[in-house]
């Protein structure tokens, strides 16, 4: 199976190198890189790539959209835009060039993979329809069996109608609900609902009004806050058993964050009214929730202090060591802690740019503190030394 050949057009060298690394691990061939619109046009004519990843904001007189228009006037090749600019003017200019995809920075490697596979698939379909007996056949991407369009929401999330018995069993295993009397657990279970979410699907959006909160059952959910510029930053990563999705819905205010599944996840939705009734009748449960909220406040204060005063390498070391208890699977044979996190996610957690996160983690890898050989994961190879950096 031939690999799809991709041309990267990106004027930030460290970003281009990271994209190239991701593409190779996703089983694509990088046939070239260009740092300007003019170079992109020249290399497209010379290399004839199967797809172009085009950053919109390029240095020089020709930006990515101008370059795409010039390329499409000469060669029929799918172009996927990469950009941090999502304003209406940029979108309208980009749409005029009929792109095969549009990825907003920052993006996860999963989003990159899906965008490329869909773009190549659609291009093959259109090419076959236009010239079924002749013409170039685009190589297969790294993963096959991709649908021609995104799956409908009904296929991306669903409910689990296993009944109250399974909900009771689950609540009995989760602190602090495990300390409740049987009757109170039964009341909670009768009103709860399990729901499953595919990777990348939002459970709830920032500023939505919801009558219920959620308890993590499996997978990993990111809690995201949107900045004034429109960028979404990771505030929390929720592991199974985490109650954060319940604590922030106890009052009747708008949901303050967007909750998005980063991997296939399952949560238990609990109506606010039912949760509040249980809290009001069980003082010990109320105290547990207050303690949890207080702990989150302390962590938020610590993060604010770190963002203001600590060096980036200290923040990254602190974030990685803090993730180990909930997400760091220990690999006995290698003696490493494997954390399923991308460097974009790590950058969001530590309030830095992805370029800086890449540079710092690469440096840590050279010091034998980390292993970055796996796409979408970081392995801690020397936890003690990393913890020492975190405590500086």
N, C-alpha and C positions, 0 to 999 in steps of 0.2 A: 504494500500500500504506500503510494507516494505521499510525501509530506507536502502540505501547502506552503508555498514560499511567500514570505511576508516582508514588506519594506516598512521600516519604522522611520517616521518623520518627526523628530523631536530635537529641539535645540538645547535641552538640558542634558548634558552628557551622563550624569549619574542616573537620571530617570530613564534615559534610553537604555542604559546598561541593565537596569533592573527589569525593564520590559523585555529586553532580549533574553535575559536569564529565565523569566517566566515562560516565554514562548517556547524556548528549547525544552523546558521541562514538560510543557503541554504537548510535545511532539510536533511542533511546527519548525520550519526552517526559516531562519532570518537571512534573507538574501542581500540585505544592505541596510544602512542607516543614512539619513539625510538630516542636515541641520537647518536647511532653508527651503523655501518654496521652489526656488530656481533649481537647487540640487535635487529636490524631489522629482521635478519634471524630467530632468536629465537622466536620473537613475531609473525612473519608471520606463523610459524609452529604451534604455540599455538592458535592464535586468528582466523586464516583463514579469513583475511579481503577480501572484495570484490574488493578493489583497494588500491594501495599504492602510497602516495605522497612522492617522494624520492628526498631529496636534494643531489646534486652530491658531493659537498665539505663537507666531514665529517671528524671529528677528528679521529685519529687512523690509523692503517695500512690498513683498508678496507674502501675505499671511496664508494660513492653511486652507482657508476657503478659496482664496484666489488660485492657489496651487491646484486644488481639487478641480476647479472649473477648467483650468488649462489642461490638466491631465485627461479629464473626461472628454475634452474636445478632440483628443488624439487617440486615446486608448480606452476601451471599455473594461474597467477594472473596479471591483467593489472597494469602497473607501469607508473606513470606520473612523469617525472623529473622536479625538481625545481632548477634553477641554475642561477647564474650571469655570468657563463662562456660559451661563445658562439664561441670559437675558433674552427678551423677545427679538431684539434686533439681530443678535448672533444666530439664534435659532432660525429665523426667517432666511437669513443669508445662507446658512448651512443647508436648509431644506431645498433651496433653489438648485443645489448641485446634486440632488438625489442621492444622498449618502446611503450606504448599506447598514449603517448603525451610528450610534451617538452615545459615547460613554462619558459621564461626568466624573471629573476628578474630585475627590479621591475615589477609586474603584477597587473592588476586591478582585483577586485572580479568578474567582468563580464567575464574576460578572464579565471579565475579559474573555474567558473561555466561551461562555454562552454567546456573547456578541459575535465572536469570530465564527463559531460554528453555524449560527443562524445566517450570518452574512454570506458565507460560502455556500450554504445549502440553497438559499434563495437565488443566488447568482447562478448556480447550476441549473435550478429549475427554470429560470427565465431564459437562460442560454439554450437549454434543450427545447423549450417551446418555440424559440425564435428560429433555431436551425437544428432540427432533430437529426438530420443526416450528416451534418458536418460541423466544423468548428472545434474550438479547444474544449477539452473536458477538464474541469478544475479538479485537482487532486483531492482526495478525501482528507478531512481534518483529523486531528488526533483521536477524536471519539466519534463514533457513528451513531445512527439511529436518533438523529435530532429532528424534532418536529418542525414543520414549515413555519409555524407561528407559536408564540408563547401559549402555554396551556391556560385554559380558563381558570378563574379563581377557584371554582368548585373542585378542580383536580389538584389544586395546590394546597388546600387546607380542608380538613374535614372533622366531623365530630365522632366521638367514640361512644356508642350506645351500649356499653357493657353493663349498665345498670348501677344502682347505688352500692351494691356489695363491693365492687372493685374500688369505688371511691372511698368507701369506709376503710377498706384494707390499706389504701394508699395513705389516707390522712393519719391512720394509726402509726405509720412509720415516720412521720414528719414532725419534728419539734417546731413549735410548742403544742401543736394540735394533738400529739400523741398522749398528752397528759389530761385531755378532756374526758369527761364521762362519756360512756357509750351513747347515751341519748343525745348529747350535744353533737357528737360526731355524725350521728344519723341525720340530724337536722341540717347540718352543713352539706352532707353528701347528697341529700335529696334535691338540693338546689344547684349543685355544681355541674359543670360540664367539661369533659376532656375535649381538647381540640388539638389537631396535629397541623404543623406548618412546615412547608418545604423551605429549603435554604433561600434566603433573600426575601421572604414574604413578611410583610409588616403585620404584627398582631394588632397594633393600635397606633394612631398617629398623634404627634404633638398637638396639643390644644383641642383634641377631641373630648367630648363629654361622654363618659362611660359610667354605667351603673354597676360595674363590676371590675375586679382586679384579678390578677392571675398568679398562680403558684407554679414554679418551674418543676416539671416532671422529668424531662430528658432533653438532651441536646444543649444548645447554647444560644442565648438571646442577648443582643446588644441593645443598650439603652442609649439613644442618640439625642443630642441637643443641636438645634439649628442655630448657627451664628448669624449675625446681621448681614454677612455677605452671602448667605445661603448654603454655607458648608455645614455638613453634619459631622459632629464630633462625638466620639464614644465617651460616655460618662461612666457607664458600668457594664460589665460583662456578667451575666447571670448564669449560674450553674444549677443543676438539679437540686431541688430543695430550697432554693433561694426564695425569700418572702418579699423581696423588694417591690415586686409588681403588685403586692397587696397593700404594703404600707403607704404607698403614694396615692392610693385611691380611697383611703379611709374618709377623708373629707369630701365635699361635693364640688370641688374645683375642677377645672379642666385638667386633662392628663398632661403633665409637664414635659414629657419626653416621648419620642417615638421608640417603640419596641419592635425590633426586627430580628427574625431568626437568622442566625449565621450558619447554622447547619440544620438538618432536619430535626425538628423539636416538637415536644408535646407539652402542653400546659393544662392546668386545671383552673378554669374560670370560676370565681366565687362572687356572687352578688354582694354589693356593698351593704345593703340593708341586712342581709343574713349575717355577714361577718360582724357588723356592728352590734347586732343583738347578742351574738355569742360573746363578744368582748365585754359588753356591758354586764353580763351575768357571770363572768368568770374573771375576777380581778387578777389572778395569776397570769392569765393569757394577756390581759391588757398590759401588765408590767413587762412581759416578754417583748411585746411589740414596741413599747416605749424604749426599752433597752436597745432593740434593733435600730430604731430611728436615731437614738443618740449615737450609736456606733457609726452609722452612716454619716452623721454630721461631723464626727471626729475625723473620719476618713476624708470627707470633703474639705475640711479645714487643712488637713495635712497635705492634700493635693494642691490646694490654693497656695500654701506656703512654698511647696516644692516648685510650682510653676514660676513663682516670683523670685526664688532665691537659688535653687539647686541647679547645678550643671546638667546638661541634657543626658550625659552618660550615667549620672546618678539616678535621674528620673527613669531612664530605661531599665537600669539594673533593679531599681525598686519595683517597677511595674512587673518585670518578669518573675522576680522572687515572690511577689505577692500573689501572682497567678498560680504558682505551683500547687498550693493546697487544694484548689478547686478544679484546675485544668491540667496540671502537670503529671501526666502518667509516667511513673518510674519504669524505665527499661533496665531490668536487672543485668542482662548480658552486656549492654553498652555502658551501664552505670550513668545514664543520662535521664533528665526529666524532659519529656516531650510535651510542648505546649502548642496546640493547634491555633496559631495566630499568624496573620500576615504582618509584614512590616508597615503597611498602611494602617492597619488596626493598632499596631503598637505606637505609631506616630500620633494617632488620634487620642490614645489613652494618655500620652505623655505631653500633649500640647506642643508638638513640634512638627516640622514638615517631614514628608516621606523621604525626601532627599537626605535630611539629617539623620533620620532613623536608619536608613540604609548605610550611611557612612559609619555611624557609631557601631551598629551591629556587625558590619564587616570588620571593623577594627577589633571588636571583641572576639570575632571568629579567629582572626590572626593571632590573638593572645590565647587561643585554645579555651576560651570561656564558653563559646557557643558553637553550634553546628547548624549551618543554614542550608544544608544540601537538599532538604526536602521542601518542595513548594508548599506554601501555606502553613508552615510549622517552624518553630524554633526549638532546638534542643539545647538545654543547659548542660554543658560538659564539666563545668567546675562550679558547683553551686556555692561552695564556701567562699571562693574568691569573688564571685558575683555579689554575694551578700555583704562582703566587706566593702565593695564599691558602693552598694546601696546605703550603707551606714555611715559613709564619710560626711 
